[in-house]
Amino acid sequence: MNRFQRWALATTFATYVLIMVGGMVRASGAGLGCPDWPKCFDRYYPPLTASQVPDTIDASKFDFQLAWTEYTNRMVGVIVGLLIIGTLFHAFKSYRKQPRVFYPTLGAFILVLIEGWLGGVLVKHELQPWHITLHMLMALVIVSLLLYATISAFFPQLETNLTRDKRRLNWLVMGVLALTLIQISFGTEMRGSLEIIEKDNPSLARADWIGEVGLIDQVHRSFSWLVLFGVLAIDFVAHRRLTVKIDRLQWAARVSTLLVFVQIFAGIGLAYAGLPPTLQVVHLVSASLMVGSLMVVYVLNNRVPVQRQGNIPTHPTLQSQTA
């Protein structure tokens, strides 16, 4: 791997860590653990002892865990910001004449800056649900752009003569990606609604919150079936219809199928086990990983050449498979 590839993979990994930590923040209710931004209680780090708690707050009731959970989320965001700067530098240095590598990296860099600003808006407006949804969707777009750029760097040749089955697979993946993003949007909005229900009904048991959500819960569940059937169709085309059996693409399709089942079972657990925080994190992370795996399927489908009759594929990845 060259330096850009290493930096891009590290940035992608760190972004997924950030999504996971963000899920922990939501599940634990630590979104306002630091009520100001970019500082935390007007300090560069949260209070360590009761004596450091501001005088306006009862130190005996101060939740150090929530403050440090939110602060950790911010620090991981800073790490992602530093990594994307390095990734963009190496993209400009080595790939500025390859638009399918450079421009997605540049787009991810710009979105990371906007994401940081949006984090401040979230705190300022006390975690409005639509701000949270936008924040989540932008993180997934960042991951997708980074994956697109990284895989394009590993597989620089764009396949220009797609077979009908490859074109069909492209449409399937794009459709399922769109459904997945809609599904995640409904899920994020639903989580915001649950927080409002918790705030407005402090005596209501946690297990009863989901019954108060209404129509959005039914829509969210219905979309899960559409996503499942779409992913199964992708898996079928990847394994049964493509002219060349591409191991990496097939593995990515399998991973997508596995993740959608993890997501569904986590959702069932959330609905019938009283919204346990651990399952909330699993539900969110599996959804974000599925977006990444679908992007991998799409890029590999357009980057690895088809096998033409009478010819042996010249791509080094396929040579190793046909040897």
N, C-alpha and C positions, 0 to 999 in steps of 0.2 A: 504493500500500500504506500502511496505517496503521502505527502504532508496534508494536502487538502482532504484526501479521503479519511485520514486519521482524525483530523480536526472536525470534519463533518459528522463522522460517526460519533465522536465524543459529544458534540453539540446535540445531536439527535437523542442520544442516551440521556444527557442531562435534562433535556426538555421533557422526556417521559418521566424522569424523576420528579421534575417540577409539577407535572400533572398529578402524579401520585401524592406528593406532599400537599398540593392544593386540595385533593380529595380528602386527605386527612384533616385539613383545616375545616372544610365544610362539614365533615362527619362529626367532628368534635365541637362544632360551634365556635371555633376560634377566629372567625373572620374579622371580628373587631377586637381581637386580643390586644392589638396595638391600635388605639383609636385615632392616631394621627399618622401622617405619611409625608416624607420618607422616614422620619424619626419614629420612635416608639416611646410614648409618654414624654415627649420632648427630649429624649436621650438618644444616643447612637446605638444603644442596646437596651433591652428590657431590664427592669429592676431585678437585681440578684438577691436582695434581702428586703425585709419589711421596712427597714429604715430608708430605702431608696424609693419606696412607693410614694407618689405625690400626696400632699397633705389633703387634697380634695377627695381622696379615696380611702375607704376603711381598709387598712392594711390587713386586718384579720380576715377580710372577705376577698382579698385580692387573689386571683387565680394565676399563679406564676406559669403553670403549664400551658394555659391558653395563650398567654403573651409570647412565650418562647416558641410555641407551635407556629404562630403567625410570623414571628421573626425569622424562623428557619425557612419558611416559604419565601420570604423576601430575599434571604441570603442565597438560596438556590437560584432565584431569579437573577441575582447579580452575577452568579457564576455562568448562567446561560448567556447573559449579555456579554461577558468577557470572551466566552468561547465563540460566539457568533462573530465577534470582531476579528478573532484570529482566523476563523473559517472564511470570512469575506476577504481578508488580506491574501490568503493563499489561493482563493478563487480568482482574484484579480491578477495575482502573480503568474498563475499557471494556466488559467482557463478563461481569461477575459475575451478570447476570440472564439469561445465555444458557448453560444448563448444558452443552450439547454443546461449548462452547469452554472454559468456566472449569474444569469438573471434570476433563477430561482433562489440562489444564495443571497443576492442583493434584496430580493423581495422578503426573504425570511429575516434579514437584518432590519429592514424598515419595520416589519411587523413586530419584531421584538421590542423596538423602541416604543411603538404605539402600545404594545402590551404593558410595558412598564408604566407608561402614563395612565393607561386604563386602570391599573392596579390602584393608583392614587385616587382616581375617580370613584372606584368601588368603595374605598374607605370613607371618602368625603360624603358620599350619598348613602352611607350605611347599608351597603350590599343590596341594592335594588336588583330584583330577579333578572331583568333584561340585561343589565350590565354584566351580571355573572354569566349569563348565556353567551353574550358576545365575547367575554374574556375566554371562555372555554373553547368556543369555536375558533377563535383566533389562534389559540395554542395548537389546535389540531391542524390548521392551515400551515402554521410554521413547521410542524413535524413533517407534513406532506411535502412541502417545498424542499426541505432538507433531504428527505429520502429521494425525491426526484433528482436533485442535483447529485447526490452521492452515487446512486445507481448509474446515472448517465456518465459519471466519471469512470466507473468500472467498465461500462459497456458503451463506448463512445459512438459506435455505428448505429444509426437509426435505420430500422427496417422499412424500406419504401414500398415493398410489394407484399402487403399483408394478404393472407388467405381469407376466405370468407369466414372460417371459424375463428381466426384471430380477430377479425373485425367484430364478430359477434361477441367475443370475449371482452373486447374493449367496451362495447356498449353495455354489457352486463355489469362490468366493474364500475363504470361511471354511474350507472343507475343505482347500484347497491350503495356506492359511496354517498350519493345524494340522499338515499333513504336513511342511511346510517347517521348522517349529519342532522337530518330532520328529527330522527329518533333521539339523538343526544340533546338536541334543542328542547324537545318536549320533556326529556328527563331532567334537564337543568331547570327549566321553568317549574316543573313539578316539585323539585327540591326547594326552590325558592318559595313556592306556595306552602310547603310543609313548614318552613321556618316562620312564615306569617301566621299559620295556624297555631304553631307552638307559642308564639308571642301573644296572640289574641286569646288563647284558651289555655292558660297555665295549668289549670286543673285537669285538662284532658290527658288521658293516658297515651303514651307514645304509640302504642299499638293501634290506637284509634285515629291517629292523624290522617292516615292514608284514606280512610273512609270519608274524610271531609274535603278531599281535593276536587272530586267531581269529574267532569268530562275529560279533562286532560289525562287522567290516569287511564281511562279506557282507550283513548287514542294512542297513548304511549304503548300500551300492551298490544294493541292491534298492529302497530308498526313493527313490532318484534317478529311477527309471523312473516311479514313481507321481507324483512331483512334475512330471516332464516331461509326462506325459499330462494331468495336471490343468491345467497352464498352457496347453497347446495347446487344451484345451476352453474355457478362459476366453477365449483369443484368438479362437476361432471364434465364440463367443456375442457377444463385443463387436463383431465386424466383420460378422457375418451375420444375427444374430437380433434385435438391438435395434431398436425402432421409430425412434429418433432416433440418427443417427450422431454421437457426441460425440467430437470430435477428441482432447481431453485424455485421456479414458478409453481410447480406442483406442491412443493413444501409450503410455499406462501399461501396457496389455496387451502391446504389442509389446516394450516394455522388459523386462517380466517374462519373456517368451519368450527374448529375447536373453540375459538374465542366467542363466537356467537352463542354456542351452547353454554359456555361459562357465564356469559352475560344473562341469558335467559334464566338459568338456575339461580344466579345471584338475585335477579329480579323477583323470582318466586319466593326466595328466602326473605327478601325485604318486605314483600307484601304480607307474608303469613307468619313471620317471626318477630314482628314489632320493630322493623327498621334498624337492625343492628349496625353500628358504625363500620365494623369490619367489612360487611357485605356491601356497604355503600362505596367504600374504596375499591373493592374488587369489581363492582359493577362499572364504575367510572374508568378504571385502568384498563379493563378488558375491552371496553368500547373504544378507547383511544388507541390501544394496540391493534384492534381490528382495522381501524382506519389506516394505520401504517401498513399492515399486511396487504390490504387491498391495493394500496398505492404501489407496493412492491410488485404485485401481480401485474398491474397495468404497465409499469415501466418495463419490466422484463418482457412482457408480451410484445412491446414495440421495439425492443432493443436486440433481442436474440433472433437471428435470421431463421426463416423457415428452410426446411430441407427440400431442395429442388430435385426432381427426378434425374438420376444419373450423376448427380454431383454430391460430393461430401462436404458438409458445412465447413467453412473456413474459420469460423469463430473459435478462439482458443478454448472457450468453455465447452463447446460442442465437440471439439476434437478430443478432449479428455474423456468425454462420455462415449464416443464412438470407437475409441482405441481398444 
